[in-house]
Amino acid sequence: MLNTQHVCTLYEGEYHLGVAGLINSLVANDYKGHVWVGYKKILPYWLDLSKIKLTDAGIKYISITADTNIYFIELHTDYHLTNYKPHFLIDVINILNNDYHSIYYFDCDIVVRRNWEFYNRWSKYGVMACQEILCGYFPINHPLRLIWAEYATKWGYKITREVEQYFNAGFAGFRKDFSHSIFLWKELMECMKNEGVDLTRFSNKNRQYEFYTDQDMMNLMIMLTSDPISTIGPEGMSFTNGGSVMAHAVGRKPWKINYLYHALAGRKIRISDIEYWNYASGIIKPYSSFFIKYKKIEIGIGKLIAKFIK
């Protein structure tokens, strides 16, 4: 698999619906590589059990194209999956016996909007990341950043670069040359755990504490790593207009939204909502074609309502 690319994602419960959208978007945008899905307890209902094969190591997988297999790895960690991202990347690297070209992590509420060749070219420039929209500007003298630097020194690390962006941990990409950064990210997660942060919980959303779990530690990793970085602004995740790289449905998930009620409540229909339903059916079909058509009509009416109610 030396020249093979690998996409990793994690899910629990109904988030398998996001996994389906992510995989459909990858295939539709000419991704030629493998997908690794870490899950807790239950395989997705859209998986045809009669097509499941086993690797020599006993890992379940299905072939969806001539170039792409989906591997399913059941996880038995008590960590919340948002805090298991670098660990899972390293799990996959170990399974591959370090034999790979590049490896990427995508949250399962992301869909790819751009031909995969762009990602492939992007990966050669450094560790890949997209800027957040909330707290996206995070100056070098921000007190939280300075607190992280103090902890890093305590843990035995040295700051190698000063950045003023805050990056979203829903996506990160690493060519093999830059895999040091994945191991560093995992080490920082464990350092944070040793400081008393509970990694079995999602996060502390109101930022009462110094750390925002995986996302803060990815940002600290970017401050510490000796690997180069290559980053895109918030448009990279379609948080703002003008982006075409990916769409990240933060907050309420598209598969849980009634867009008529949503619009009547004055809420915006996001690019990520539209793009999710564009990719909700493809090589994987978690919904009927009738339901997809209904959701697209619902979105269309919701967009019309949204012109008058804000």
Secondary structure, DSSP 8 states (H G I E B T S, - for coil): -TT-EEEEEEEEGGGHHHHHHHHHHHHHTT--EEEEEEEES---TTS-GGG-EE-TT--EEEE-SSS-EEEEEE---SS-GGG-HHHHHHHHHHHTTT--SEEEEE-TTEEE-S-HHHHHHHGGGSEEEEE-STT-B--TT-HHHHHHHHHHHHHT--------B-EEEEEEEEEGGGTHHHHHHHHHHHHHHHTT--TTS---TT--SS--HHHHHHHHHHHH-SS-EEEE-GGGGTSSTT--SEEE--SS-GGG--HHHHHHTT----HHHHHHHHHSSSSS-SS-HHHHHHHHHHHHHHHHHHTT--
